[in-house]
Amino acid sequence: MELPGSGRVRLGFWQVWNMSFGFLGIQFGFALQNANTSRIFQTLGADTDRISWYWLAAPITGLLVQPLIGFLSDRTWHPRWGRRRPYFLAGSLLAAIALVSMPQATTLWMAIFFLWIMDGSINISMEPFRAFVGDLLPDSQRTSGFAMQTFFIGCGAVVASLLPYLLNQLLHISNTAAPGVVPLSVKYSFYAGALVFLVAVFWTVTSTREFPPENLPQWKQEKRRTAGVRKGAGAIILGIRKMPATMIQLALVQFFSWIAFFCLWIYMTPAVSEQVFHTHNPASKAYQDAGDWVGVLFSVYNAIPIAAAFLLPLAARYIRRIYTHMICLVAGGLSLASLSLIHNQYLLFVPMIGIGIAWASTLTIPYAILSGAIPAEQMGFYMGVFNFFIVIPQVVASLGMGFLVRSVFHHVTMDALVFGGISMVIAGLLNFWVRDRAPQPRANPSLSLNPAGETALLYLSE
């Protein structure tokens, strides 16, 4: 394989598989967090009016951690451990500790503290994975690279979301406990998540080779020039001021997309427990059954990326990436809003398919567009800054949704999901504004095997 400085070459299917496998563990952790945090908070005494405030830990840690880790990983190089892999490993160790600790919390404030630690640790691992694709893959392969990450995100999230339900239904591990105590099925799920996180990230760390930064002498000189807190901070501010236009255009799409997903994660459990299971009592069995069922529903929307990861590059090939993303987001937004019309727990599966299509596209298309619009030597930094446009809408939702639920929606949490659906439709329509510098398409795309026996999907220009 050629060094990046002499021109990136196309990687084989299994090489892309190995470099992306760690995302299985990362999303295992995130899925447990997304499906169970509101459940844990309410079990420990949180009310729905304030629950969005308690979720502030997640976006704020992302806001602080991702740009910093991106900046540092851009300036890291070790002959043995590489550039991004030290951060994968450190983040996975911290995240595993937090996953074991959070369901042990005995008070609401302990759970909130462990959410801060868990989300920050997961972000330490996750941010360099996005830059990893830009480091190792040529531009024409990056949509497929991000799609492979999306495939593992889907696999990890499906199993993690289902885990409390499966432990209860198959192994008869209790999903109820005394008031103020997290059920055993949730605790054991988090313990399993810690193990999966470590194993998956370790696989990528040991099976993938990194290469030195392009033009290593110049890179070392730039690293010395920006050494120190003041110079480093100045370089970060300057980099933000010089964001590429495409990045700014994608920012609005991301803003409205992530408001929608944050509404889903915060309010799905209370909304389903109220509208479908007819309970407001977190200590009741009906509420815990609703929490398990939300995990099942989340496994459905998280399963969609497993298939969509390989279909999105084809769709982007024929109708352009921005239109692919627009269609996916509009479908997801309408599906999210339609949850308010359903009172049967099994019919809830239908809109989760549309939400899953939007989720798959959100995890793939914006990063593929962005990676072709930012300088290669600042890939980690700008991927971290791009996270601003994920966490800022989550901060806005955390601060504002409590007021809306209390004063506008009159404590009907399902209305918060309708609000999220409208936001996602707006995000889809904003794609008309994005200017995508996609590479020129290659002729005669095919899904057949190439002469080397590698899956040709990875060779399509997206």
C-alpha positions in Angstrom: 0.0 0.0 0.0 1.3 3.4 -0.9 1.8 6.1 1.8 -0.8 8.8 1.9 1.8 11.4 0.8 2.3 9.4 -2.4 -1.3 8.9 -3.2 -3.9 6.8 -1.3 -4.8 3.5 -2.9 -8.1 1.7 -2.8 -8.3 -0.8 0.1 -9.8 -4.2 -0.1 -13.1 -5.2 1.6 -11.5 -6.8 4.6 -9.1 -3.9 5.2 -12.1 -1.5 5.3 -13.9 -4.1 7.5 -11.1 -4.2 10.1 -10.6 -0.4 10.2 -14.3 0.0 10.9 -15.0 -2.9 13.3 -14.3 -0.8 16.4 -17.5 1.2 15.7 -19.4 -1.9 16.6 -18.3 -1.4 20.2 -18.6 2.4 20.2 -22.2 2.2 19.0 -22.9 -0.6 21.5 -22.2 1.9 24.2 -24.1 4.7 22.6 -27.2 2.5 21.9 -27.3 1.4 25.6 -27.0 5.1 26.6 -29.7 6.3 24.1 -32.2 3.6 24.9 -31.8 3.4 28.7 -30.7 6.8 30.0 -34.2 8.3 30.4 -35.4 5.0 31.9 -32.6 5.1 34.5 -33.2 8.8 35.2 -36.9 8.3 35.7 -36.3 5.2 37.8 -34.1 7.3 40.1 -36.7 10.0 40.4 -36.4 12.4 37.4 -39.6 13.9 36.0 -40.4 14.5 32.3 -40.3 18.3 32.7 -36.6 18.3 33.6 -35.4 15.1 32.0 -34.0 17.0 28.9 -31.9 19.1 31.3 -30.3 16.0 32.7 -29.3 14.9 29.2 -27.2 18.1 28.8 -24.2 16.0 29.8 -24.2 14.2 26.5 -23.9 17.2 24.1 -21.7 19.3 26.3 -19.1 16.6 26.6 -19.2 16.1 22.8 -18.8 19.9 22.3 -15.7 20.0 24.5 -14.1 16.6 23.8 -14.4 16.1 20.0 -12.6 19.2 18.7 -9.9 18.8 21.3 -9.3 15.2 20.5 -9.4 15.9 16.8 -6.8 18.7 17.2 -4.6 16.4 19.3 -4.9 13.4 17.1 -3.9 15.5 14.1 -0.7 16.3 16.0 0.0 12.8 17.2 2.3 10.3 15.6 3.9 7.2 17.1 5.8 4.6 14.9 4.1 1.7 16.7 0.6 3.1 17.8 0.0 5.5 14.9 -2.1 8.6 14.9 -5.7 7.8 15.9 -5.4 4.4 17.6 -4.1 5.7 20.9 -7.3 7.6 21.3 -9.4 4.6 20.3 -7.8 2.6 23.1 -7.8 5.2 25.8 -11.5 6.1 25.2 -12.6 2.5 25.2 -11.0 1.8 28.6 -12.7 4.9 30.2 -16.0 4.1 28.5 -15.9 0.5 29.8 -15.5 1.8 33.4 -18.4 4.2 32.9 -20.7 1.5 31.4 -20.1 -0.7 34.4 -20.7 2.2 36.8 -23.8 4.0 35.5 -26.4 1.3 36.3 -24.9 1.0 39.8 -26.0 4.6 40.5 -28.2 4.9 43.6 -29.2 8.6 43.1 -30.2 10.7 40.1 -27.1 12.9 40.4 -24.8 9.9 40.4 -26.4 8.7 37.2 -26.0 12.2 35.6 -22.3 12.2 36.7 -21.7 8.8 35.1 -23.4 9.9 31.9 -20.9 12.8 31.7 -18.0 10.3 32.0 -19.5 7.7 29.7 -20.4 10.2 26.9 -17.1 11.9 27.1 -15.2 8.6 27.0 -17.2 7.3 24.0 -16.5 10.6 22.2 -12.7 10.2 22.8 -12.9 6.9 20.8 -15.5 8.0 18.2 -14.0 11.2 16.8 -10.8 9.8 15.6 -12.7 7.0 13.8 -14.3 9.6 11.5 -10.9 11.0 10.7 -9.6 7.4 10.2 -11.6 7.1 7.0 -10.2 10.4 5.6 -6.6 9.3 6.5 -6.6 5.9 4.8 -9.1 6.0 2.0 -9.1 7.8 -1.3 -12.0 10.3 -1.9 -13.8 7.9 -4.3 -14.0 5.3 -1.6 -14.9 7.4 1.4 -18.7 7.1 1.1 -18.2 3.3 1.2 -15.8 3.7 4.1 -18.4 5.7 6.1 -21.0 3.3 5.0 -19.0 0.4 6.5 -18.9 2.3 9.7 -22.6 2.8 9.5 -23.0 -1.0 9.0 -21.2 -1.7 12.3 -23.1 1.1 14.0 -26.3 -0.7 13.0 -25.1 -4.1 14.1 -23.9 -2.8 17.5 -27.0 -0.7 18.1 -29.4 -3.5 17.2 -28.0 -6.0 19.7 -27.5 -3.3 22.4 -31.0 -2.0 22.1 -32.5 -5.4 22.3 -30.3 -6.7 25.1 -32.5 -5.8 28.2 -35.6 -7.2 26.4 -33.8 -10.4 25.5 -32.3 -10.9 28.9 -35.8 -10.6 30.4 -37.6 -12.7 27.8 -35.1 -15.5 27.2 -33.1 -15.7 30.4 -35.9 -14.5 32.7 -33.6 -11.8 34.3 -35.9 -9.4 36.0 -36.8 -6.1 34.4 -38.3 -4.8 37.6 -36.8 -3.8 40.9 -37.6 -1.9 44.1 -38.4 1.8 43.6 -35.2 3.7 42.9 -33.2 0.7 41.8 -32.2 -0.1 38.3 -33.4 -3.5 37.1 -30.9 -6.4 36.7 -31.7 -6.7 33.0 -30.4 -3.2 32.4 -27.4 -3.7 34.7 -26.3 -6.8 32.9 -26.8 -5.2 29.5 -24.4 -2.4 30.5 -21.8 -4.9 31.8 -22.0 -6.7 28.4 -21.6 -3.4 26.6 -18.4 -2.7 28.4 -16.9 -6.0 27.3 -18.0 -5.6 23.7 -16.7 -2.0 23.5 -13.2 -3.2 24.6 -13.0 -6.2 22.3 -14.2 -4.4 19.2 -11.9 -1.4 19.6 -9.0 -3.7 20.4 -9.6 -5.6 17.1 -9.3 -2.4 15.1 -6.2 -1.2 17.0 -4.4 -4.5 16.4 -5.5 -5.3 12.8 -5.1 -1.9 11.1 -1.9 -0.2 10.1 -1.6 3.6 10.0 0.8 5.7 8.0 2.8 8.8 8.9 1.2 12.2 8.2 1.7 13.5 4.7 5.0 15.4 4.3 6.2 14.4 7.8 9.0 17.1 8.1 6.4 19.9 7.4 4.0 18.2 9.8 6.6 18.3 12.5 7.4 21.9 11.9 3.7 22.9 12.0 3.3 20.9 15.3 6.2 22.8 16.9 4.8 26.1 15.6 1.4 25.5 17.3 2.9 24.0 20.5 1.6 25.4 23.8 -1.8 26.2 25.0 -2.1 29.8 23.6 -0.8 28.8 20.2 -2.9 25.7 20.1 -6.0 27.6 21.1 -5.2 30.2 18.4 -4.8 27.5 15.8 -8.2 26.0 16.8 -9.9 29.4 16.6 -8.3 30.2 13.2 -9.3 26.8 11.9 -13.0 27.5 12.9 -12.9 30.9 11.3 -11.7 29.3 8.0 -14.3 26.5 7.8 -15.0 25.5 4.2 -18.3 26.7 2.8 -19.6 23.2 2.4 -19.1 22.6 6.1 -21.2 25.7 6.9 -23.9 24.6 4.5 -24.0 21.1 6.1 -24.2 22.7 9.6 -27.9 23.7 9.2 -28.8 20.3 7.9 -27.1 18.7 10.9 -28.7 21.2 13.3 -32.3 20.3 12.5 -31.4 16.6 12.0 -29.9 16.2 15.5 -32.7 18.1 17.2 -35.0 15.4 15.9 -32.9 12.5 17.0 -32.3 14.0 20.4 -36.1 14.4 20.9 -36.4 10.7 19.9 -33.8 9.5 22.5 -35.1 11.7 25.3 -38.9 11.3 25.0 -39.5 7.9 23.3 -39.7 5.9 26.6 -42.1 8.3 28.4 -44.1 8.8 25.2 -44.6 5.1 24.6 -45.3 4.4 28.3 -48.0 7.1 28.3 -49.6 6.5 24.9 -49.3 2.8 24.4 -48.7 1.2 27.9 -50.9 3.8 29.7 -48.7 4.5 32.7 -46.8 7.5 34.1 -45.3 5.5 37.0 -41.6 4.6 36.5 -41.8 2.0 39.4 -44.6 0.0 37.7 -44.1 -3.1 35.6 -45.9 -1.5 32.7 -43.4 1.3 32.6 -40.4 -1.2 32.6 -42.2 -3.2 29.9 -42.5 0.0 27.9 -38.7 0.6 28.4 -37.9 -2.8 27.1 -40.2 -2.3 24.1 -38.5 1.0 23.3 -35.3 -1.0 23.1 -36.9 -3.4 20.7 -38.2 -0.4 18.6 -34.7 1.2 18.6 -33.2 -2.1 17.4 -35.5 -1.8 14.4 -34.4 1.7 13.4 -30.8 0.8 14.1 -31.1 -2.4 11.9 -31.9 -0.3 8.8 -28.2 1.0 8.5 -27.0 -2.6 8.2 -28.7 -2.8 4.7 -28.7 0.9 3.9 -25.0 1.1 4.4 -24.5 -0.8 1.2 -27.4 0.8 -0.7 -26.6 4.5 0.1 -23.5 4.6 -2.1 -25.5 3.2 -5.0 -28.3 5.7 -4.5 -25.7 8.5 -4.2 -24.1 7.3 -7.4 -27.3 7.9 -9.4 -29.1 10.7 -7.8 -26.3 12.6 -6.0 -25.5 12.5 -2.4 -27.4 15.7 -1.4 -30.7 14.4 -2.9 -30.2 11.0 -1.4 -29.8 12.6 2.0 -32.8 14.9 1.4 -35.1 12.0 0.6 -33.9 10.0 3.6 -34.4 12.8 6.0 -37.9 13.7 4.8 -39.0 10.1 5.0 -37.6 9.9 8.6 -39.3 13.1 9.7 -42.7 12.0 8.4 -42.2 8.7 10.2 -41.2 10.3 13.5 -44.2 12.6 13.5 -46.5 9.6 12.6 -45.7 8.0 16.0 -48.4 10.2 17.5 -51.1 8.4 15.5 -50.3 4.9 16.7 -51.6 3.3 19.9 -50.7 -0.4 19.2 -47.2 -1.4 20.2 -46.7 -3.6 17.2 -47.7 -0.9 14.7 -44.9 1.2 16.1 -42.5 -0.9 14.0 -43.6 0.7 10.8 -42.4 4.3 11.4 -39.2 3.0 12.9 -38.2 1.9 9.4 -38.4 5.4 8.0 -36.5 6.7 11.1 -33.8 4.1 10.4 -33.4 5.2 6.8 -32.8 8.8 8.0 -30.4 7.6 10.7 -28.4 5.6 8.2 -28.1 8.6 5.9 -27.2 10.9 8.7 -24.3 8.6 9.8 -22.9 8.4 6.2 -23.7 11.1 3.7 -22.7 14.3 5.5 -19.3 12.8 6.5 -18.7 11.7 2.9 -19.5 15.1 1.6 -17.4 16.8 4.2 -14.3 14.6 3.9 -13.9 15.8 0.3 -14.1 19.5 1.2 -11.6 19.8 4.1 -7.7 19.7 4.0 -6.3 16.2 4.6 -3.8 17.5 7.2 -6.7 18.9 9.3 -9.1 15.9 8.9 -9.3 15.1 12.6 -9.7 18.7 13.7 -12.5 19.5 11.2 -14.3 16.3 11.9 -14.2 17.4 15.6 -15.5 20.8 14.8 -18.2 19.3 12.6 -19.4 17.7 15.8 -20.4 21.2 17.0 -23.3 21.0 14.6 -24.4 17.8 16.3 -24.0 18.9 19.9 -25.2 22.5 19.7 -28.7 21.4 18.6 -28.7 18.8 21.4 -27.9 21.6 23.9 -30.7 23.7 22.4 -33.1 20.7 22.7 -32.0 20.0 26.3 -32.5 23.6 27.4 -35.7 24.2 25.4 -37.7 21.0 25.2 -38.6 21.0 28.9 -40.3 24.3 28.5 -42.1 23.1 25.4 -43.3 19.9 27.0 -44.5 21.7 30.1 -46.0 25.0 28.7 -46.8 24.2 25.0 -47.4 20.5 24.8 -49.1 20.3 28.3 -47.0 17.4 29.4 -47.9 15.2 26.4 -44.4 13.9 25.6 -45.5 12.4 22.3 -45.9 15.9 21.0 -42.1 16.3 21.4 -41.6 13.5 18.9 -43.9 15.3 16.4 -41.8 18.4 16.9 -38.7 16.3 16.2 -40.3 15.0 13.0 -41.0 18.5 11.7 -37.4 19.5 12.5 -36.1 16.5 10.4 -38.3 17.4 7.4 -36.8 20.9 7.5 -33.3 19.4 7.6 -34.1 17.4 4.5 -35.2 20.4 2.5 -32.1 22.3 3.5 -30.0 19.9 1.4 -31.0 22.0 -1.6 -28.5 24.6 -0.3 -25.5 22.2 0.1 -22.9 22.3 -2.6 -21.3 18.9 -2.9 -17.9 18.6 -4.5 -18.3 14.9 -5.4 -15.6 13.2 -7.5 -16.4 12.4 -11.1 -18.4 9.1 -11.5 -16.7 6.1 -13.0 -18.4 4.4 -15.9 -20.2 1.0 -15.7 -20.6 0.5 -12.0 -21.0 -3.1 -10.9 -21.5 -5.1 -7.8 -19.5 -8.0 -9.2 -16.2 -9.1 -7.8 -13.1 -7.4 -9.3 -10.1 -9.5 -10.4 -8.6 -9.4 -6.9 -11.8 -10.9 -5.5 -12.7 -7.8 -3.5 -16.3 -6.5 -3.3 -16.7 -3.9 -6.0 -19.0 -1.8 -4.0 -15.9 -0.3 -2.4 -14.8 0.7 -5.9 -17.8 2.8 -6.9 -17.3 6.5 -7.1 -19.8 8.2 -4.9 
